[in-house]
Every structure is written in structure tokens, then in C-alpha cells.
Amino acid sequence: MGEQLRRAGLSDAEIAVVTGALARNPGAVARYAAAFELGRGQHAEESPLVHAAWMFVADICAAAIPVLPFALLDIGDARFVSLAVTTLLLLALGIGRGLIGHQSVLATAAQTLAIAGAAALAGIAIGKLVTR
């Protein structure tokens, strides 16, 4: 902690004051870690509306990926391209989950594909039941 404060430009005397204050206030240590070590402090002031807008854009992009081939290609090619691109992106998502969570990349990729496959099968089953 002292080295980070030193890199931020604090003197040894100032570092001693800060570390002493953090030692007397255990809850402040967690807030310090969130703000500086994890890099979350700068995001605390961001607007929830901005986060919601970015989430909306991300959802639209994610929803468009499997549908876009059907707008651009004939139905036979679109099915293959949609399935292939969606599978590759789900694999990338599973790999990312594993890397971020420090878990087995193979396991998280398999879990992601299994969940997506189960959702697809459920959608097909519901579609068959509804059209009867």
C-alpha cells in the first residue's frame, strides 16, 4: 500500500498518516482496496443512466449477432453462419469467464455452451408446444 501511495506522490510522512488511519479503521481498508487496488473508485460517481444505456447497446448487439446472417444470406447459409458465429462467441464468453474468474477455461466454456444449448432446446420445445 505504501508503495502505491509513494507512486501517487505522497511523502513518507503522509504515507505514515494514511496507513495509520487505515489501521485504526478496518472498514476503510476495504474501501481503499476497492478504490485504488481494484480500480473501482473512479466508477463510483458514474451515472446509472450511462451504465443502463451501455447495457442496452450491448444487449442490442448481442441479440443482433445470431439474427444478422438471416438478413444478409439465404436461409440455408444463414442457419450455418448464425450457428457457427454464435457458438464461437459463446466459446469466447466461456473462456473469458474462466480467465476472469480464475477457473478452468475448459469447464467454463463447456458450461456456457451447455446452458446456451439447453436454452435453445427449451425454445424449440416451447415452440413445438405452442404451435400444436
Secondary structure, DSSP 8 states (H G I E B T S, - for coil): -HHHHHHTT--HHHHHHHHHHHHH-HHHHHHHIIIIISS-GGGTTS-HHHHHHHHHHHHHHHHHHHHHHHHHS-HHHHHHHHHHHHHHHHHHHHHHHHHHHTS-HHHHHHHHHHHHHHHHHHHHHHHHHHT-
